[in-house]
Each structure stands twice: as structure tokens, then as C-alpha cells.
């Protein structure tokens, strides 16, 4: 992983190592970053600090070149004097409380400097608040260019700047809406975050209690779901139904979940104890009893007609949606027809 990160970083380093990021790196109050900066500070960082002091803090009403040069030199000198106290946690920064707060990984650096260094210093606090509050990186610029490049492709290569701007705006809004639907779909399915995300983003620090409680739970028993209509399911039933046959269908389909793509990926769950019986002359059959969010199992179904529906399990996308929902989950494992879970038991049950 580190080698991959460095390989991706190398071609972008020149664009991201700008003056603001270099100065913010030196002025971060987080203990780990301060420790790293103490051994990796270079002339490039010092030049960046001097340039930003001249650009952001030097009074603009000073017109004399000699006075400006002296004022700038004094401000840079004061900064490094204050920075020495900052890194050594002495003088104006000799306060144990402020460094306890700085150890909080959720605290923004500019908020810390606004509270603790701005009132105590002449130069360092002002510069720190300015540089650590900036949104760094080139991600937004790359995304905008990607949208413009897509709009100016093919026969639209000579699209005017105004036309490209309008098309990029419409396309960007559409992609944002699509991304929101995707995030909602993943969130409803419980797949927005996975173990790899917690590992790479170092989020384990915030979930130690949850992780410890999960370790104490008994192992999850995996349910096997055969994602096709098996032979025994095609059995003919009379107008009065068949309780034994319904119980077998409930054992297979009861409690399964999926996301309905036709209705903004809303979550659907099959009834855990019964199927929906469709009575039709010469074609009586059991179909999926699908319940939607808000359906109460303890109430009469007739009082909640808008919260359930009968869905044919043979429709083309039913099994696909169930497979997609449980793709990365451990509680249900789906198999396709002819997979390793397929066996001759279908025929045996059908003959029975």
C-alpha cells in the first residue's frame, strides 16, 4: 500500500507541494505531524513561510521599499521565534491543556490556533489560521476538467466556452444526483463502509468499543440462498392453497431483502412467516409477500395495503437484486443455478 500511494503521489507532488500546504504542514498542532515536521523541515518550507508572510500579513500601506524590507524581515524573525516556542511547547505555548486538546484527531488545526496561538502571538497565530483553514488538493479542479473534457469530445470538440460551461453544469448536476442515488443504495444495503475503508482511513480508533463487542458475539450462521426457481417450486396448488408447500417457500424466501431500483432503491423485505397467495382459475400460485419500510408485522395486513405488494419471484430482476444486496455480506450467500451449491436435491424434492 505505501508503495502504491507514493507511485500515485509522485506525478502530482509538484502541484500539491505549494506554499499553503508547506506552511500548514509546519503549523499543524497534532503531535504526530509536529514530530514528523521537526525532522523533515527544509529550506523549501522556510521560503514558503517567508513568501506567505509577505503576501498575507505585510501591511499594504507601506510604500517605501526600505521600510517594507525591514518590516518583512522583522515579521519573519518574530515568526521563527514564536515557532521555536510552538515546537518546544515552551514560553507562550507552555500550557498542558492546549496540547491535550491538540491530540484530538477530530479537531481542526485552524480552530486550535484561533483559540490558543492567535491571542498569544504576533505573527504565527495569524499565519496559522490563514494557511490551515484552506481546502488543499487538486481534486475539484480535476473533476471539473473531466466534465469539460467529456462535454468537448467528438463533434463538440469546438464547443464555445459559454456552451461548454452550460453543458458541464447540466452534466455535473446529473452526475451529482446519480452519485447521491448510489450512496443511498449503498447506505440502505449497509455497504457504504467496508473493513478495507476502516483499515486504510485508520477509523478503527473510533470503533474500538464496537469491535470489542462484536468479537464477543457468537459467529454468524450463513444462510444459503439458491437464486433461481427450483423444480419443486413449480408445483400446482389448489384453490385452497397448501400450508406445507407455503412453509417450504417461506423457508427459502422469508426474510430476504433487496433494493427496488424502480423506486429510488427503497429497501424491500419479504414477509418472514407467509407468502402472498394469488388465486386464479387454473393458475393458483404463491408469490413473494414484499413489505416496505414501515410495515408492522403485528398489525393486520389489510390496514397497511400501501406498505406491501405481491411480487413474482420469476420476474427477471428479482434474483439479480437479491444477489446484489447480499454480494458482500456474510449472513446470506447466494448461488446461481449450476454453482457449487447446486445438487440433485431439487429433483428429489420435486419427486416427493
Secondary structure, 3 states (H helix, E strand, C coil): CHHHHHHHHHCCHHHHCCHHHHHHHHHCCCHHHHHHHHHHCCHHHHHHHHHHHHHHHCCCCCCCHHHHHHHHHHHHHHHHHHHHHHHHCCHHHCCHHHHHHHCCCCCCHHHHHHHHCCCCCCCHHHHHHHHCCCCCCCHHHHHHHHHHHHHCCHHHCCCCHHHHHHHHHHHHHHHHHHHHHHHHHHHHCCCCCCHHHHHHCCHHHHCHHHHHHHHCCCCCCCEEEECCCCHHHHCCCCCCCCHHHHHHHHHHHCCCEEEEHHHCCEEEEECCCCCEEECCCCCCEEEEEEEECCCCCCCCHHHHHHHEEEECCCCCCHHHHHHHHCCCCCCEEEECCCCCCCCCHHHHHHHC
